[in-house]
Amino acid sequence: MARTTNDHPGEQTAQDPIRLLAIRDAPLSLDEVFRAVGDDAAGGTALFVGTVRNHDGGADVDELGYSTHPTAEAEMRRVAEKVVGEYPVRALAAVHRVGDLAVGDLAVVVAVSCPHRAEAFAACRKLIDDLKHEVPIWKHQRFSDGQEEWVGAC
C-alpha cells in the first residue's frame, strides 16, 4: 500500500503550534524559546534574536526602553496565527522585552520549527518582520548626546 504525504503523524498539523507568546519585563532566555519550539517532526528550526545595539542613524545609543499598548499580546497572537496559517509550522514562540534595556540586552527572541529548513527560515522571517511592523511596541532611544527618539512599531 502506497503512503500518501499526510499518513505519518509528523506530517500533519501540530495540535497547537503556538507554544509561547509573551511580553516580559525580565531578561529573556534563548534556551526557553528554543525548548518551546522543539518538535520531533521538525527538520528545521530558525531562531532570531534582536539585541540592543550601541548606535542608530549615526548616533551613539546609551540605552533604550520599550513600552507596549495593552493589546500588544493579542496582536502578537494574531501575527503568530497568520504565520501558522501560511507555513507548515510545527511550533512557534515569540517573546519581547519591555522596560529599560542596556546595550547588548536581548530585546526580542522568536523561533519557528517546520518540517524543512527553508520553511523554518521563511516563517521565522515573516514572524519577526510582522511582529516589528504590526504589534504596538514602541522604542524610546536615549543617545549619548542627550537627544531622545521614539520609534513606533506601527
C-alpha positions in Angstrom: 0.0 0.0 0.0 1.4 3.4 -1.0 1.7 6.1 1.6 0.3 9.5 1.0 2.1 12.6 2.2 -0.1 13.0 5.3 -0.1 9.4 6.5 2.6 10.0 9.0 1.5 11.9 12.2 4.6 14.1 11.9 3.4 15.4 8.5 0.1 16.5 9.9 -0.6 19.8 11.5 0.6 20.2 15.1 -2.2 20.4 17.7 -1.2 23.8 19.0 1.8 25.1 17.2 1.8 28.4 19.1 3.8 27.3 22.2 5.0 30.6 23.7 3.9 34.2 23.3 4.9 36.8 25.9 5.8 40.3 26.7 8.1 40.5 29.7 9.9 43.0 31.9 12.6 40.5 32.9 15.6 39.3 30.8 14.8 36.9 28.0 16.0 33.3 27.7 17.2 31.8 24.4 17.0 28.4 26.0 13.4 28.8 26.9 12.4 29.9 23.4 14.4 27.1 21.8 12.9 24.5 24.1 9.4 25.8 23.3 9.7 25.1 19.6 11.2 21.6 20.0 9.2 19.1 17.9 10.2 15.6 16.8 8.5 16.2 13.4 10.6 19.3 12.7 13.6 19.0 10.5 14.4 22.8 10.7 14.3 25.3 13.5 15.1 29.0 12.9 15.7 31.4 15.7 16.1 35.2 15.6 17.5 37.3 18.4 17.2 41.0 18.5 19.6 42.9 20.7 20.1 46.5 21.8 22.9 47.9 19.6 25.1 50.9 20.5 24.1 53.1 17.6 21.3 54.1 15.4 21.2 56.6 12.5 24.8 57.7 13.1 24.3 58.5 16.7 25.6 56.6 19.8 22.8 54.9 21.8 23.3 54.6 25.6 20.1 52.8 26.4 16.5 52.4 25.4 13.2 51.5 26.8 10.3 49.5 25.3 6.7 50.1 26.1 3.5 48.5 24.7 -0.1 49.1 24.2 -2.4 46.9 26.3 -3.4 45.0 23.1 0.2 44.0 22.2 0.0 40.4 23.3 -3.3 39.9 21.4 -1.7 41.4 18.4 1.3 39.0 18.8 -1.1 36.1 18.8 -2.8 37.4 15.6 0.6 37.7 13.9 1.6 34.2 15.1 -1.7 32.7 13.9 -1.2 34.3 10.5 2.3 32.7 10.2 0.9 29.4 11.3 -1.7 29.7 8.6 0.8 30.5 5.8 3.6 28.0 6.7 3.8 24.3 7.8 4.7 25.4 11.4 5.3 22.6 13.9 6.0 25.1 16.8 6.3 28.8 17.2 7.5 31.1 20.0 8.0 34.8 20.4 9.0 36.8 23.5 9.6 40.6 23.6 11.1 42.6 26.4 9.7 45.8 27.9 11.2 48.3 30.2 14.7 49.8 30.2 17.4 47.9 28.4 21.1 48.4 28.1 23.3 47.9 25.0 23.7 44.1 24.4 20.5 43.1 26.2 18.1 40.8 24.4 15.0 42.8 23.2 13.2 40.0 21.3 13.5 36.3 20.6 11.4 34.4 18.1 11.7 30.9 16.8 9.9 28.6 14.4 10.2 24.9 13.7 9.0 23.4 10.5 9.5 20.1 8.6 12.3 21.7 6.5 14.8 24.5 6.9 13.6 26.7 4.1 10.1 26.8 5.6 11.6 27.5 9.1 13.7 30.4 7.8 10.8 31.9 5.8 8.3 31.5 8.7 10.7 33.0 11.2 11.5 35.9 9.0 7.7 36.5 8.5 7.2 36.3 12.2 9.8 38.9 13.2 9.0 41.2 10.3 5.3 41.2 11.1 5.8 41.5 14.8 8.0 44.6 14.2 5.5 46.2 11.8 2.2 45.3 13.4 2.4 44.8 17.1 2.1 48.1 19.1 5.5 48.1 20.8 7.4 51.4 21.0 11.1 52.0 21.5 12.4 55.1 23.3 16.1 55.5 22.4 18.4 57.7 24.5 21.5 58.9 22.8 24.9 59.9 24.1 24.5 63.5 23.1 21.4 63.8 25.2 18.9 63.6 22.4 15.9 61.1 22.5 13.8 59.4 19.9 10.6 57.4 20.0 10.3 54.7 17.3 6.9 53.0 16.8 6.2 49.5 15.6 3.1 50.5 13.7 
